[in-house]
């Protein structure tokens, strides 16, 4: 029966098949005019088949890569297919729709290329899930799904509500300033000023006048009064970054401010009350410096009322994909580009990298790659040379094999969960794994 139907109407038979699948499919001739448009393509783009047939594909498909980096054009030119490339299109209502596309050439009986075919699937649900995950792991301007950071998130409102001095300790580039700003923004002082001082960037003489100010005539060039940072921060918060770098003499003066709640501008005859919340940060181990006699013990205990310790990015690798998306979204908003994300190989490279500069270094790497990327997806060649050299000591084929296995596993989990409407027990049974194992894998792939 099936063969008889195929003999009678092979074209309509294949149309029935293509109209029954959930992926959009369209074909073009060598002039880029659409020759076929299936039902899913109509649904995803919002363009009826009758309107699509005969029109140039870029008018109908309206993708962010149409004019600059057309995947179908590449395929027809090289004969090589494109597999699972992420792009955006604008549908008939003007909405941006994220898609995953694949392309291949069409050949006639003689083997000559006569056009191309593109299949695509709607990633809106996946993108929405990513947004929900990002939202779940975002606190103020800080993004993390790391267990230790999540514990800090839970207590940060309580820390902010108090007026106690806070010490934030962590390696350079780990985001100490973001936590300091979050504490201020959540505190009763949120409407007051927020003043930042990098203590490690100034010599003692300049740091003292910068912190406490001076009065007219205090020294030769003091032509008028100059308020210091403590005066400017009155009613708000002062953030003393790199507190571990200040000298012994400056430690004494800062101790007095914390003990007496007052400071004395250079050349002044009476002290000024300091109505200021103090937050300190350092990339050094202050307890070790105290033992070595390089940091005053009494000052250490004054600033160490509440201590927040931030792990390096190498200890919170689960945050790397979240941070990559965050930085790309922010760069897209500042530019005319519309980069979807990074390639799977780039993600693997960055997941293997040590990040001595932590989150700040990752941000710089993504910005570097963003500037060099002319397409919609950041590729390995866009990364800084030193990052590629350090991570490509691991053979590329091993990275790709790992990646393929992870993608297969993640897709299998997604399919099982979708089939059983999110029921983890049934999904785990189908996958042949324990429920706790499924939970761990879902957490690893950001599916929780």
C-alpha positions as CSV (number, residue, x, y, z in Angstrom):
1,X,0.0,0.0,0.0
2,X,2.8,2.4,1.0
3,X,4.8,1.8,-2.2
4,X,1.6,2.2,-4.3
5,X,1.0,5.6,-2.7
6,X,4.6,6.6,-3.3
7,X,4.4,5.7,-7.0
8,X,1.2,7.7,-7.5
9,X,2.3,10.9,-5.7
10,X,5.9,10.9,-4.3
11,X,5.9,14.7,-3.7
12,X,2.7,14.7,-1.7
13,X,3.8,11.7,0.2
14,X,7.0,13.4,1.3
15,X,5.1,16.6,2.1
16,X,2.8,14.6,4.5
17,X,5.9,13.3,6.3
18,X,7.6,16.8,6.5
19,X,4.4,18.4,7.6
20,X,4.1,15.9,10.5
21,X,7.4,16.7,12.1
22,X,8.0,19.5,14.7
23,X,11.1,20.9,13.1
24,X,10.7,23.7,10.5
25,X,12.0,22.8,7.0
26,X,12.4,24.9,3.9
27,X,14.3,24.6,0.7
28,X,15.8,27.2,-1.7
29,X,17.0,27.2,-5.3
30,X,20.3,28.7,-6.4
31,X,18.7,32.1,-6.5
32,X,17.8,31.8,-2.8
33,X,14.1,31.7,-3.5
34,X,12.0,29.4,-1.3
35,X,10.8,26.3,-3.1
36,X,9.3,24.4,-0.1
37,X,8.0,25.5,3.3
38,X,6.6,22.9,5.8
39,X,3.8,23.4,8.4
40,X,6.2,23.8,11.3
41,X,8.1,26.5,9.4
42,X,4.8,28.3,9.0
43,X,4.1,28.0,12.7
44,X,7.5,29.1,13.9
45,X,7.9,32.1,11.6
46,X,4.2,33.0,11.4
47,X,4.5,33.2,7.6
48,X,1.9,31.2,5.6
49,X,3.4,28.7,3.0
50,X,1.6,30.5,0.1
51,X,3.4,33.8,1.0
52,X,6.8,32.1,1.6
53,X,7.1,30.1,-1.7
54,X,8.9,32.1,-4.4
55,X,10.2,34.8,-2.1
56,X,14.0,35.2,-1.2
57,X,14.6,33.3,2.0
58,X,16.1,36.3,3.8
59,X,12.8,38.2,3.5
60,X,10.9,35.3,5.1
61,X,13.4,34.0,7.5
62,X,14.7,37.4,8.7
63,X,17.6,36.0,10.7
64,X,20.4,37.8,12.4
65,X,22.9,36.0,10.1
66,X,21.2,36.5,6.8
67,X,23.2,39.5,5.6
68,X,26.6,38.7,7.1
69,X,27.0,35.0,7.9
70,X,24.3,33.0,6.2
71,X,24.7,29.3,7.1
72,X,22.8,28.1,4.0
73,X,25.0,30.2,1.7
74,X,28.1,28.7,3.3
75,X,26.8,25.2,2.8
76,X,25.9,25.7,-0.8
77,X,29.3,27.3,-1.5
78,X,31.4,24.6,0.3
79,X,29.1,21.6,0.2
80,X,29.6,21.2,3.9
81,X,26.6,21.0,6.2
82,X,26.0,23.2,9.3
83,X,24.9,21.4,12.3
84,X,22.9,22.8,15.3
85,X,23.9,26.5,14.9
86,X,22.1,28.9,17.2
87,X,20.6,32.0,15.6
88,X,17.7,34.5,16.1
89,X,15.0,35.3,13.7
90,X,12.3,38.0,13.8
91,X,8.8,36.5,13.3
92,X,5.9,38.3,11.5
93,X,4.9,40.0,14.8
94,X,8.4,41.5,15.2
95,X,9.3,39.1,18.1
96,X,12.8,37.7,18.4
97,X,12.7,33.9,18.2
98,X,15.9,31.8,19.1
99,X,16.4,28.9,16.8
100,X,18.8,26.0,16.3
101,X,19.4,25.4,12.5
102,X,21.1,22.8,10.4
103,X,21.7,23.0,6.6
104,X,22.6,20.7,3.7
105,X,22.8,21.0,-0.1
106,X,20.2,19.7,-2.6
107,X,21.6,17.8,-5.6
108,X,19.9,16.6,-8.8
109,X,20.3,13.2,-10.4
110,X,23.7,14.2,-11.8
111,X,25.0,15.1,-8.4
112,X,25.0,18.9,-9.2
113,X,24.0,21.3,-6.5
114,X,20.7,22.9,-7.3
115,X,19.8,24.5,-3.9
116,X,19.8,23.9,-0.2
117,X,17.7,22.8,2.6
118,X,17.5,24.2,6.1
119,X,15.9,22.6,9.2
120,X,15.3,24.6,12.4
121,X,13.7,24.2,15.8
122,X,12.3,26.7,18.2
123,X,14.5,27.2,21.3
124,X,12.1,29.7,23.0
125,X,11.3,27.2,25.7
126,X,15.0,26.4,26.3
127,X,15.8,30.1,26.4
128,X,13.0,30.8,28.8
129,X,14.4,28.0,31.0
130,X,17.8,29.5,30.8
131,X,16.4,32.9,31.9
132,X,14.6,31.3,34.8
133,X,17.8,29.5,35.9
134,X,19.8,32.8,35.6
135,X,17.1,34.6,37.6
136,X,17.2,31.9,40.2
137,X,21.0,32.2,40.6
138,X,21.1,36.0,40.5
139,X,21.4,38.3,43.5
140,X,21.6,42.0,42.9
141,X,24.4,42.1,40.2
142,X,26.0,38.8,41.4
143,X,25.4,35.6,39.4
144,X,26.3,32.2,40.9
145,X,24.9,28.7,41.4
146,X,27.9,27.7,43.5
147,X,26.8,26.2,46.9
148,X,29.1,28.5,48.9
149,X,28.0,31.6,47.2
150,X,24.4,30.6,47.5
151,X,24.9,30.3,51.3
152,X,26.3,33.9,51.2
153,X,23.2,35.0,49.2
154,X,21.0,33.7,52.0
155,X,22.6,35.7,54.8
156,X,23.5,38.8,52.8
157,X,20.2,40.6,53.6
158,X,20.8,40.1,57.4
159,X,24.4,41.3,57.0
160,X,23.1,44.4,55.1
161,X,20.5,45.2,57.8
162,X,23.1,45.5,60.5
163,X,25.6,48.4,60.7
164,X,28.5,46.1,61.5
165,X,31.9,46.3,59.8
166,X,32.3,43.7,57.1
167,X,35.5,42.1,55.8
168,X,35.3,40.5,52.3
169,X,38.2,38.2,51.6
170,X,38.9,36.6,48.2
171,X,41.4,36.5,45.3
172,X,41.7,39.4,42.9
173,X,38.8,39.5,40.4
174,X,36.5,37.3,42.4
175,X,33.8,40.0,42.7
176,X,34.4,41.5,46.2
177,X,33.3,44.9,45.0
178,X,29.9,43.5,43.8
179,X,29.2,42.0,47.3
180,X,30.2,45.3,48.9
181,X,27.8,47.2,46.6
182,X,25.0,44.6,47.2
183,X,25.4,45.1,51.0
184,X,25.0,48.8,50.6
185,X,22.0,48.5,48.3
186,X,20.2,46.2,50.7
187,X,21.0,48.3,53.8
188,X,19.1,51.1,55.6
189,X,21.8,53.4,54.2
190,X,20.9,52.6,50.6
191,X,19.8,56.2,49.9
192,X,23.1,57.6,51.3
193,X,26.4,57.8,49.4
194,X,28.5,54.8,48.4
195,X,32.2,55.7,48.3
196,X,35.0,53.5,47.1
197,X,38.7,53.9,48.0
198,X,41.4,51.6,46.6
199,X,43.9,51.7,49.6
200,X,46.6,49.8,47.7
201,X,46.8,52.4,44.9
202,X,47.9,55.4,47.0
203,X,51.0,56.1,49.2
204,X,50.5,56.9,52.9
205,X,50.5,60.7,52.6
206,X,48.0,60.8,49.8
207,X,45.8,58.1,51.3
208,X,45.5,60.0,54.6
209,X,44.3,63.2,52.9
210,X,42.1,61.1,50.6
211,X,40.4,59.4,53.5
212,X,40.2,62.2,56.1
213,X,40.5,65.4,54.0
214,X,42.3,68.6,55.1
215,X,41.5,72.1,56.0
216,X,42.7,75.3,54.4
217,X,46.3,76.1,55.4
218,X,47.1,72.5,56.6
219,X,50.1,72.6,54.2
220,X,51.6,74.9,51.6
221,X,49.2,73.9,48.7
222,X,46.1,73.6,50.8
223,X,44.3,76.7,49.4
224,X,40.9,75.6,50.5
225,X,39.2,72.9,52.6
226,X,38.9,69.5,51.0
227,X,36.5,66.9,52.4
228,X,37.9,63.4,52.6
229,X,36.1,60.2,51.6
230,X,34.8,59.6,55.1
231,X,33.2,63.0,55.0
232,X,31.7,62.3,51.6
233,X,30.3,59.0,52.8
234,X,28.4,60.5,55.7
235,X,25.1,58.7,56.1
236,X,26.2,56.0,53.7
237,X,28.9,53.4,53.2
238,X,32.6,53.5,52.5
239,X,34.3,50.6,50.8
240,X,38.0,50.2,51.6
241,X,39.4,47.9,49.0
242,X,42.8,46.2,49.4
243,X,42.8,47.0,53.1
244,X,45.7,44.6,53.6
245,X,48.1,46.9,51.8
246,X,47.9,49.9,54.2
247,X,50.9,50.8,56.3
248,X,51.2,50.4,60.1
249,X,50.8,54.1,60.6
250,X,47.6,54.2,58.6
251,X,46.3,51.2,60.4
252,X,46.5,53.2,63.7
253,X,44.5,56.1,62.2
254,X,41.9,53.8,60.7
255,X,41.6,51.9,64.0
256,X,40.7,55.2,65.8
257,X,37.9,55.9,63.2
258,X,36.4,52.4,63.9
259,X,36.8,52.7,67.7
260,X,35.8,56.3,68.3
261,X,33.5,56.7,65.3
262,X,35.3,60.0,64.4
263,X,38.1,61.2,62.3
264,X,40.3,64.3,62.1
265,X,41.1,66.1,58.8
266,X,44.7,67.2,58.4
267,X,45.2,70.6,60.1
268,X,41.8,70.5,61.9
269,X,41.6,71.4,65.6
270,X,38.7,69.1,66.4
271,X,37.5,65.7,65.2
272,X,34.5,65.1,63.0
273,X,31.9,62.4,63.8
274,X,31.8,59.6,61.3
275,X,28.3,58.3,60.6
276,X,29.6,55.8,58.1
277,X,29.2,52.0,57.5
278,X,32.7,50.5,56.7
279,X,33.1,47.5,54.4
280,X,36.7,46.3,53.8
281,X,38.1,43.9,51.2
282,X,41.4,42.2,50.6
283,X,43.0,39.5,48.5
284,X,45.4,38.7,51.3
285,X,45.1,36.4,54.3
286,X,44.9,39.0,57.1
287,X,45.1,36.4,59.8
288,X,48.4,35.3,58.4
289,X,49.6,38.9,58.2
290,X,48.6,39.3,61.9
291,X,50.7,36.3,62.8
292,X,53.7,37.8,60.8
293,X,53.3,41.1,62.6
294,X,52.4,43.0,59.4
295,X,48.8,43.8,60.4
296,X,47.5,45.1,63.7
297,X,45.6,42.4,65.6
298,X,43.2,45.0,67.2
299,X,42.4,46.5,63.8
300,X,41.9,43.0,62.3
301,X,39.3,42.2,65.0
302,X,37.6,45.6,64.4
303,X,37.1,45.0,60.7
304,X,36.5,41.3,61.0
305,X,33.1,41.5,62.7
306,X,31.4,39.8,59.8
307,X,33.6,37.9,57.3
308,X,32.7,36.9,53.8
309,X,35.1,34.5,52.0
310,X,34.8,34.3,48.2
311,X,36.1,31.2,46.4
312,X,38.2,31.6,43.2
313,X,36.4,30.9,39.9
314,X,38.4,27.7,39.5
315,X,36.4,26.4,42.6
316,X,33.0,27.4,41.2
317,X,33.2,26.2,37.6
318,X,29.5,25.6,37.5
319,X,29.2,29.4,37.3
320,X,31.2,29.8,34.1
321,X,28.2,29.1,31.6
322,X,26.0,31.5,33.6
323,X,28.7,34.2,33.6
324,X,29.4,33.8,29.9
325,X,25.7,34.4,29.0
326,X,25.6,37.3,31.4
327,X,28.6,39.0,29.9
328,X,27.4,38.4,26.3
329,X,23.9,39.8,27.0
330,X,25.5,42.9,28.6
331,X,27.8,43.4,25.6
332,X,25.0,42.9,23.1
333,X,23.0,45.6,24.9
334,X,25.9,48.0,24.5
335,X,26.6,47.3,20.9
336,X,24.8,46.7,17.6
337,X,25.8,43.0,17.6
338,X,23.5,40.2,18.4
339,X,25.8,37.3,19.5
340,X,23.9,34.2,20.6
341,X,26.6,32.7,22.7
342,X,29.8,30.6,22.5
343,X,30.4,27.4,20.6
344,X,30.5,24.1,22.4
345,X,34.3,23.9,21.9
346,X,34.7,27.4,23.4
347,X,32.7,26.4,26.4
348,X,34.9,23.3,26.9
349,X,38.1,25.4,26.6
350,X,36.8,27.9,29.2
351,X,35.7,25.1,31.5
352,X,39.2,23.7,31.5
353,X,41.0,27.0,32.0
354,X,42.4,27.9,35.4
355,X,41.3,31.6,35.5
356,X,44.1,33.2,37.6
357,X,42.3,36.5,37.2
358,X,38.9,34.9,38.2
359,X,35.6,36.5,37.2
360,X,37.2,39.7,36.0
361,X,39.5,37.7,33.7
362,X,36.5,35.7,32.3
363,X,34.8,39.0,31.6
364,X,37.9,40.3,29.7
365,X,38.2,37.1,27.7
366,X,34.5,37.3,26.6
367,X,34.9,41.0,25.7
368,X,38.0,40.2,23.6
369,X,36.2,37.4,21.8
370,X,33.0,39.5,21.4
371,X,35.0,42.2,19.6
372,X,36.6,39.8,17.2
373,X,33.5,37.7,16.5
374,X,31.8,38.7,13.2
375,X,29.2,35.9,13.3
376,X,26.5,35.0,15.8
377,X,28.5,32.5,17.8
378,X,31.9,33.0,19.4
379,X,34.4,30.4,18.2
380,X,37.8,29.2,19.6
381,X,39.8,31.4,17.2
382,X,38.2,34.5,18.8
383,X,39.6,33.7,22.2
384,X,42.9,35.3,23.4
385,X,46.0,33.4,22.2
386,X,47.2,32.6,25.7
387,X,43.9,31.0,26.7
388,X,44.0,28.7,23.7
389,X,47.6,27.8,24.3
390,X,47.1,26.9,27.9
391,X,43.9,24.8,27.4
392,X,44.8,23.2,24.1
393,X,47.5,21.1,25.8
394,X,44.5,18.8,26.2
395,X,44.1,17.2,22.7
396,X,41.2,18.7,20.8
397,X,39.7,15.2,20.1
398,X,39.5,14.4,23.8
399,X,37.7,17.7,24.5
400,X,35.3,17.0,21.6
401,X,34.6,13.5,22.8
402,X,33.8,14.7,26.3
403,X,31.5,17.4,24.9
404,X,29.6,14.9,22.6
405,X,29.0,12.6,25.5
406,X,27.8,15.4,27.7
407,X,25.4,16.7,25.0
408,X,24.0,13.2,24.4
409,X,23.5,12.7,28.1
410,X,21.9,16.2,28.6
411,X,19.5,15.7,25.6
412,X,18.5,12.2,26.9
413,X,17.6,13.7,30.3
414,X,15.7,16.6,28.7
415,X,13.7,14.1,26.5
416,X,12.9,11.8,29.4
417,X,11.8,14.7,31.7
418,X,9.6,16.1,28.8
419,X,8.1,12.8,28.1
420,X,7.1,12.3,31.8
421,X,6.1,15.9,32.3
422,X,8.9,16.6,34.7
423,X,8.4,13.6,36.9
424,X,11.9,12.7,38.1
425,X,11.1,9.2,39.3
426,X,9.7,8.1,36.0
427,X,12.4,9.9,34.1
428,X,15.1,8.2,36.2
429,X,13.5,4.8,35.7
430,X,13.4,5.2,31.9
431,X,17.1,6.3,31.9
432,X,18.1,3.4,34.2
433,X,19.6,5.6,36.9
434,X,18.8,6.4,40.5
435,X,16.7,9.5,41.3
436,X,19.6,11.0,43.2
437,X,21.9,10.5,40.2
438,X,19.4,12.1,38.0
439,X,19.2,15.1,40.4
440,X,23.0,15.5,40.3
441,X,23.1,15.4,36.5
442,X,20.2,17.9,36.3
443,X,22.1,20.2,38.6
444,X,25.3,19.8,36.5
445,X,23.5,20.7,33.3
446,X,21.5,23.5,34.8
447,X,18.2,21.7,34.4
448,X,16.9,22.2,38.0
